[in-house]
Structure formats: structure tokens, C-alpha cells
Amino acid sequence: MKTIRSAPQPGKPRLTTSAMIASIAAEGQKTKPAPFGHALVELARSRPDVVGMTADLGKYTDLHIFAKEFPDRYYQMGMAEQLLFGAASGLAAEGFMPFATTYAVFASRRAYDFIHQTIAEEDRNVKIVCALPGLTSGYGPSHQAAEDLALFRAMPNMTVIDPCDAHELEQLVPAIAAHQGPVYMRLLRGQVPVVLDEYDYKFELGKAKLIRDGKDVLIISSGIMTMRALEALQALKNDRVDAAVLHVPTIKPLDADTILREAGKSGRLVVVAENHTTIGGLGEAVAALLMRSGVHPPFRQIALPDEFLDAGALPTLHDRYGISTAEVARQIKQWL
């Protein structure tokens, strides 16, 4: 594993090790603390079937907030992710609705077979909520779940969701609780940016939403890349580029109608931006949909490369792998 060290820039301090786990929020950006944890507490007050489960990561998935409020409905399973998901399946079979949390790497790689066989195949009502998705940790491949969406998209019966911010997370919790069946949801934890409230955004399961329209380029994005796309709008506007942003939080099932309608508008470059490897995620899902449907706009991808990523400070890594705000704007201007 190679570590990327950040060279000091004029007027900026050298990034330290703490930047490997830094918040994805920009300096001065509005945030909310632990939106998932607080939303789950609100849900559980009216849903006695909700239980919280984790594998020694309650504090690091914001489930400790639920544990404090509902200690009798909180299950700490220890460092045993296979046990966590097997037990969650059993509780679901008895009528409970487990929200099982861990890191995305542990669910997608360490416990994949247990989820596949005991939750997905049995169509159990388990909500799998996983922190550190994609490149949101600087600790190298052991903690970077760059391929989690590809793995869970391939699993029958599994709904897959990649939220953008705290505003969406708060809406997501009751929405996935209302959905009968297994869900894999990427989790943003700690101090989470608030972005979509400015656009009067409302989450709907299985629906893509046009956040902003524009005539030159359509950015189709999910997760934190919708935030990056919206942040890049001003830099693009300064170069007279009028960009549209289509947020796609539900990766599976994909909102084919909305994507085809927006991508089918002539004269626009289509760019899919995702915090995931180029293989098997939103980009390839959209590309396959367009090809199968006979819609052929100019198409590009902003995504993580098909390689094991380096360790280092997150701001440096986001620049290096092309998913920072500046890099999003630069790549789009280059393609245009």
C-alpha cells in the first residue's frame, strides 16, 4: 500500500494523518451531526419492530445514538460480521426490522455470502447500512469500498441506495423502512454536509431527480458526487458552461424513464459521476441502459479507477482520483 503525502501549498497547512478520516464537508459548509442515528431514533419511536445491530462499530456508524435511546433494542455482535447478518436475518424472520450497520468493506467483502444466502435469497426485511463507502477513508484498500455498488447491484432482491447528504439521509430512513425487503444503503456519518435542502429536494425510492437543468452537459450522479457536481456548477458557469445535474440516489432499481428522458435531449454531453470504481456501478448501469434503449449521446465517466487505491489525506486522494470539485469541473471543461 502506497501512502500519498500532501505537499504544503502556499497559504495552506500541511495535511496531517487526521485528514485520512476528515469530513467530506468543505470548510465552512453547513453540516448536521449523525443524521442517520437521529432519524433512526425518530423512526423507532413509532416502530417497535425496529432494532439496531452492529459489529463493534456503533460509534462509527452513528448507531450509538440509537443504543442510548433504546438499549433493549440494540445488539452489539462484536467483530463478527457474518454473525451480524445471520442474526439480522433471523430477527427479520421473527417479524423485526433490523438496521444492521458496519463498514461497507466488511458487508460487501467479508460477509457477502451470508447476506446473499440468508438475507437476499430469503427476501428478508433487513436494512444494511454501511459507512466509509467508496473513497471516504484514506486508510487504503482495507477500508475503501470502491466496488460495493457493483457487488450489491448483482444480488437479486437487493435495493441499492447511495445518498448525497444529511437532508437525504433523514428522508431515507423512513422511506426504506416502508419498503418491504432487503436494502443496502451507503452511509455518511458524523458531521454530514447539508446540500439538497436548498433545492427543495424530496427523496423517493427508485426515483431520480433533476436538481438543476442546463443545456450544455448533463451530469448524472449519486452520493457525494451530486454534492461535487453542484459545487462545480459555478466554475463551469464562469467558463460559460451551462450544466444540468440529475441525482440518482437509487442505484437499483434504476429510474430508467427519467434517465432516458434527460439523456435523450439532443446537444448535451452526458457525464456520469460516482464515488465508485468505473466497473459495475452507476456509470455502467446508465451506459447499458442507453445502449439497450437506442439513446446515444456523447458519454463520459467520472469514477474511481480499476485499481487498489492509495492511502493518504482525503483531499489529496480526491484530487488524485478525479472526484474533487475542482477535478469534476476540470474534466468536464476538457471534454467540452
C-alpha positions as a printed Julia matrix, in Angstrom:
336×3 Matrix{Float64}:
   0.0     0.0     0.0
   1.44    3.33   -1.08
   0.74    6.41    1.05
   0.27    9.76   -0.64
   1.84   12.56    1.37
   0.44   16.01    0.89
   2.91   18.7    -0.09
   2.15   22.04    1.56
   0.63   24.65   -0.73
   1.1    28.4    -0.38
  -1.19   29.65    2.36
  -2.33   26.14    3.32
  -1.11   23.99    6.21
   0.36   20.56    5.54
  -2.36   17.92    5.82
  -1.83   15.54    8.74
  -2.89   11.96    9.36
  -6.25   13.17   10.68
  -7.11   14.19    7.11
  -7.32   10.49    6.27
 -10.63   10.39    8.17
 -11.65   14.01    7.62
 -15.23   15.01    6.98
 -16.18   15.32    3.33
 -17.63   18.74    4.14
 -15.8    21.75    2.75
 -14.55   24.4     5.17
 -17.5    26.48    6.36
 -20.08   24.18    4.76
 -23.35   23.62    6.63
 -23.49   20.19    8.3
 -25.69   18.1    10.6
 -24.35   15.68   13.2
 -25.2    11.98   12.81
 -28.35   12.35   10.67
 -28.79    8.59   10.31
 -28.62    7.94   14.05
 -31.15   10.65   14.88
 -33.5     9.64   12.07
 -33.43    6.0    13.23
 -34.35    7.08   16.76
 -37.32    9.03   15.39
 -38.43    6.03   13.34
 -38.09    3.62   16.27
 -40.37    5.72   18.45
 -43.3     4.77   16.24
 -41.99    1.38   15.07
 -41.44   -1.09   17.95
 -40.23   -3.68   15.43
 -37.08   -1.65   14.62
 -33.84   -2.94   16.14
 -30.3    -1.67   15.73
 -27.37   -4.04   15.2
 -23.66   -3.57   14.6
 -20.33   -5.4    14.61
 -18.29   -3.39   17.11
 -18.83   -0.16   15.14
 -21.76    1.54   16.88
 -19.86    4.78   17.44
 -18.51    4.78   13.88
 -21.85    4.25   12.17
 -23.76    6.71   14.42
 -25.75    3.8    15.86
 -24.59    4.72   19.37
 -27.34    7.37   19.35
 -29.93    4.64   18.89
 -28.23    2.48   21.53
 -28.5     5.26   24.1
 -32.21    5.8    23.41
 -33.2     2.13   23.01
 -30.65   -0.04   24.86
 -33.01   -3.05   24.91
 -33.32   -2.93   21.11
 -29.6    -2.6    20.39
 -27.42   -5.62   19.6
 -23.62   -5.39   19.68
 -22.42   -8.51   17.87
 -18.67   -7.96   18.21
 -16.15   -8.28   15.41
 -18.18  -10.95   13.61
 -19.86   -9.57   10.51
 -21.12  -12.97    9.3
 -22.81  -13.44   12.67
 -24.24   -9.92   12.47
 -26.04  -10.54    9.19
 -27.06  -14.09   10.0
 -28.64  -12.89   13.25
 -30.27   -9.97   11.44
 -31.88  -12.41    9.05
 -33.17  -14.47   11.96
 -34.66  -11.44   13.68
 -36.33  -10.4    10.42
 -37.82  -13.89   10.1
 -39.43  -13.33   13.52
 -41.02  -10.05   12.47
 -38.4    -7.5    13.48
 -36.84   -4.91   11.16
 -33.08   -4.9    11.78
 -30.95   -1.94   10.76
 -27.53   -3.64   10.6
 -24.52   -1.33   10.41
 -20.83   -1.84    9.71
 -18.22   -0.56    7.26
 -19.01   -1.06    3.59
 -15.88   -3.16    3.04
 -16.97   -5.66    5.68
 -20.5    -6.07    4.33
 -19.52   -6.23    0.68
 -16.43   -8.42    1.01
 -16.28  -10.22    4.36
 -19.96  -11.1     4.78
 -21.17  -11.18    1.17
 -22.13  -14.86    1.14
 -24.06  -14.6     4.42
 -26.03  -11.62    3.07
 -26.58  -13.39   -0.25
 -27.82  -16.66    1.26
 -29.61  -15.64    4.46
 -30.98  -12.19    3.57
 -31.29  -11.73   -0.2
 -32.29  -15.26   -1.18
 -34.83  -15.37    1.66
 -36.0   -11.82    0.82
 -35.69  -10.81    4.47
 -36.59   -7.31    5.62
 -33.08   -6.28    6.7
 -31.67   -2.79    6.15
 -27.89   -2.93    5.65
 -26.39    0.49    6.38
 -22.67    0.86    5.71
 -20.17    3.62    6.43
 -16.97    4.52    4.53
 -18.35    3.89    1.03
 -16.13    4.4    -1.98
 -13.23    6.76   -1.31
 -14.36    8.29    2.0
 -11.47    6.85    4.0
  -7.77    7.46    3.48
  -6.72    4.18    5.08
  -6.11    2.32    1.84
  -7.79   -0.73    0.22
  -8.61   -2.45    3.54
 -11.1     0.35    4.3
 -12.03    1.68    0.83
 -15.18    0.05   -0.55
 -14.69    1.12   -4.15
 -16.64   -1.87   -5.55
 -19.56   -2.23   -3.12
 -22.27   -0.98   -5.5
 -21.19   -3.43   -8.19
 -21.4    -6.33   -5.75
 -24.78   -5.45   -4.3
 -26.28   -4.49   -7.67
 -25.59   -8.06   -8.77
 -27.52   -9.53   -5.83
 -31.16  -10.46   -6.59
 -33.87   -8.88   -4.37
 -31.47   -6.18   -3.13
 -32.38   -2.49   -3.33
 -29.22   -0.32   -3.51
 -29.07    3.34   -2.42
 -26.28    5.95   -2.45
 -27.43    9.15   -0.65
 -25.95   12.6    -1.16
 -26.2    14.43    2.16
 -27.79   14.75    5.6
 -31.04   16.12    4.16
 -31.49   12.98    2.08
 -30.38   10.6     4.84
 -33.09   11.92    7.14
 -35.72   11.18    4.49
 -34.2     7.83    3.53
 -34.61    6.11    6.89
 -38.44    6.13    6.98
 -38.55    5.5     3.22
 -36.54    2.27    3.36
 -38.47    1.21    6.46
 -41.67    1.5     4.41
 -40.13   -0.73    1.72
 -40.59   -4.45    2.33
 -37.37   -6.29    1.52
 -33.59   -6.08    1.87
 -31.82   -2.77    1.29
 -28.14   -1.9     1.0
 -27.57    1.77    1.81
 -24.31    3.68    1.82
 -23.91    5.75    4.98
 -22.45    9.21    5.51
 -21.65    9.56    9.19
 -20.51   12.17   11.71
 -20.75   15.78   10.54
 -22.57   15.31    7.24
 -22.96   18.16    4.7
 -26.41   19.6     4.04
 -26.8    20.45    0.35
 -30.11   19.37   -1.15
 -32.34   21.4     1.19
 -31.57   24.46   -0.96
 -33.21   22.73   -3.93
 -36.47   21.71   -2.18
 -35.41   18.1    -2.7
 -37.58   15.16   -1.64
 -36.33   11.58   -1.75
 -38.48    8.96   -3.44
 -37.32    5.35   -3.53
 -36.49    4.32   -7.09
 -36.68    7.87   -8.48
 -34.02   10.12   -9.99
 -34.48   13.87   -9.54
 -33.35   16.71  -11.79
 -31.76   19.12   -9.31
 -30.81   21.72  -11.91
 -31.32   21.99  -15.66
 -28.75   23.11  -18.23
 -28.18   23.0   -21.98
 -24.51   22.03  -22.4
 -23.87   18.99  -20.2
 -25.96   16.59  -18.13
 -24.21   15.29  -15.0
 -25.85   12.08  -13.79
 -24.58   11.47  -10.27
 -25.14    9.68   -7.0
 -23.93   10.03   -3.43
 -21.32   12.64   -2.63
 -20.71   13.19   -6.35
 -24.04   15.0    -6.59
 -22.66   17.41   -4.0
 -19.44   17.73   -6.02
 -21.4    18.31   -9.23
 -23.46   21.07   -7.62
 -20.3    22.65   -6.22
 -18.69   22.56   -9.68
 -21.55   24.49  -11.28
 -20.07   27.92  -10.53
 -16.66   27.04  -12.0
 -18.4    25.71  -15.11
 -20.62   28.79  -15.32
 -17.52   31.02  -15.22
 -16.45   29.34  -18.46
 -19.95   29.73  -19.91
 -20.82   26.05  -19.45
 -24.47   25.51  -18.54
 -24.71   22.2   -16.64
 -27.68   20.11  -15.54
 -27.47   17.77  -12.53
 -29.59   14.61  -12.32
 -29.31   12.98   -8.89
 -29.77    9.2    -8.91
 -29.79    8.0    -5.27
 -31.39    4.63   -6.06
 -28.84    2.62   -8.0
 -31.12   -0.42   -8.1
 -33.86   -0.34   -9.28
 -32.71    2.34  -11.73
 -35.13    5.08  -12.79
 -34.9     4.26  -16.5
 -37.64    6.64  -17.63
 -36.11    9.78  -16.1
 -32.56    8.92  -17.19
 -33.62    8.2   -20.77
 -35.72   11.37  -20.94
 -32.89   13.61  -19.75
 -30.05   11.83  -21.59
 -32.11   11.8   -24.77
 -32.22   15.58  -25.04
 -30.03   16.45  -28.01
 -26.91   18.6   -27.89
 -25.73   17.66  -24.38
 -22.7    15.74  -23.24
 -23.7    13.1   -20.66
 -21.27   12.61  -17.76
 -21.88   10.03  -15.04
 -20.11   10.92  -11.78
 -19.82    8.39   -8.97
 -17.72    7.63   -5.9
 -17.12    4.06   -7.07
 -14.92    2.12   -9.45
 -15.62    2.5   -13.17
 -16.69   -1.15  -13.19
 -20.21   -2.21  -12.27
 -21.59    0.95  -10.69
 -23.89    3.76  -11.8
 -21.8     4.6   -14.88
 -22.0     1.16  -16.42
 -25.67    0.83  -15.4
 -26.52    4.08  -17.22
 -24.35    3.22  -20.25
 -26.04   -0.19  -20.62
 -29.48    1.4   -20.29
 -28.69    3.96  -23.0
 -27.29    1.35  -25.38
 -30.2    -1.05  -24.91
 -32.67    1.79  -25.47
 -31.05    3.2   -28.61
 -30.11    6.51  -26.95
 -26.56    7.5   -27.93
 -25.38   10.86  -26.52
 -21.67   11.7   -26.15
 -20.83    9.86  -22.91
 -18.07   10.16  -20.3
 -17.44    8.8   -16.79
 -16.01   10.37  -13.65
 -15.25    7.48  -11.31
 -12.5     5.76   -9.36
 -10.01    3.74  -11.4
 -10.0    -0.05  -11.58
  -7.09   -0.42   -9.17
  -6.34   -0.61   -5.47
  -6.33    2.97   -4.23
  -3.59    4.67   -2.27
  -3.68    5.71    1.37
  -3.36    9.35    2.35
  -5.24   12.53    3.13
  -8.73   12.51    1.61
  -8.48   15.93   -0.08
  -5.28   14.8    -1.81
  -6.78   11.47   -2.84
  -9.95   13.09   -4.19
  -7.81   15.34   -6.38
  -5.59   12.45   -7.44
  -8.5    10.22   -8.47
 -10.61   12.94  -10.08
 -13.58   13.22   -7.71
 -12.89   16.58   -6.06
 -14.97   19.6    -7.05
 -12.07   21.16   -8.95
 -11.36   17.94  -10.82
 -15.02   17.44  -11.75
 -15.12   20.92  -13.3
 -11.74   20.48  -14.99
 -12.63   17.17  -16.64
 -15.98   18.39  -17.92
 -14.44   21.54  -19.41
 -11.73   19.42  -21.02
 -14.29   17.11  -22.67
 -16.35   20.03  -23.92
